[in-house]
Each structure stands twice: as structure tokens, then as C-alpha cells.
Amino acid sequence: MAGTQATARPHNAARVCTILAFVFAVLAIFIVPPLFALVGLVLGIVGATRGDKPLGWYGAAAAVVGGIIGLVIAYAVHHS
């Protein structure tokens, strides 16, 4: 059947947003955690709402976790 797909694939823009969400999650661990975590969260949500459902939400969650880890590391370094 030409023109039909067996599985729904996310659009390229959604996948790019999801990938960037994971990149910003990792950056949030090392550089300005609140800023990069917020950007990663927004990109993950945008990726999920544009069609990259499971990975977009995982990217958003990873950004939040990365931001928290980054804040804990920054606190530990600052107070040691």
C-alpha cells in the first residue's frame, strides 16, 4: 500500500526538539542548571506535543533530573 505507514513516525522537527532536550539535560548537569534544564524541559514538551510522544516526555523528565543533579553538584562544590 503506497502512501501508508504501519507505524506512526514523529516529524523531523519533533525529533530534533527531543534530541535537543536530551542534550540540554546533559548540559544542565555542568553549565547553568536552571537555564539549561528549563530549555530542555520546554523542548521535550514541544517534541512530545508535536508527535514524538514517548521520547519527548522522557527528554523533558531528563532535563528536570539533569537540572536537579546540576544544582546538587553546584551546591556541593560551592560549600566544600
N, C-alpha and C positions, 0 to 999 in steps of 0.2 A: 504494500500500500504506500504509494508515493505521497509524501507530504505529511504523514502522521508519524508520531514518535511513540514508542512503547512506554517510555518514562518521561516525566516532566523534567526538563533541564533548566537550570536557572539562566537568566540572561547574563551576558558578559558583564554588564555594569553591576549587577547584584554580586557576582562572584568576585569582582575587583574590590568592591566595598568590604566583602567578607574577608578577603585576604589581607587588605589593609587593616582591618580590625585586629587580626592576629598580630600583624607587625607592630601596631601601636600598643598592643598588650605587652609585647616583649620590651618595647622601648620604655613603657611606663615603669618597668622594674628598675631601670637605670637612670632615666632622664625625666625630670619634672613629672612625677607620678600623677598628680591631679589632672594636669592638662592632657597628657597622652592617654590616660585612662578614659577621660571624658570623650575625647575624639574617637577612640576605639569603640566606646560604647555606642556612640551615635552611628558610626559606620557599620557596626554589627547589626543594629536595629534597622538601618536603611537596607542593608543586604538581605535581612530576613523578610522585610516587608516587600521587597522587590522580587522575591521568588526563591531566594537561596535559604529556605526555611531552616533546616536543622543547623547548618554550619553558621548561618548568620547569628542565630541566638547563642551558639557556642562561642563565637567571636566576641559578642557583647559581654558574655559572662567572663570570658578570659581577660577582657580589658579591665573589668572591675577587679578581678582577682589580681591581675598584674599591678594595678594601681595600689591595692592594699599591701601587696608584698613590697612594692617600691617605697611606700610610706613607712612600713615597719623597718626596712633596711636603712632608710634615711634617718629615722629616729634612733636606731641602734648606733649608726656611725656618728651621729651628732652628739649623742650622750655617752660616748665611750672615751 
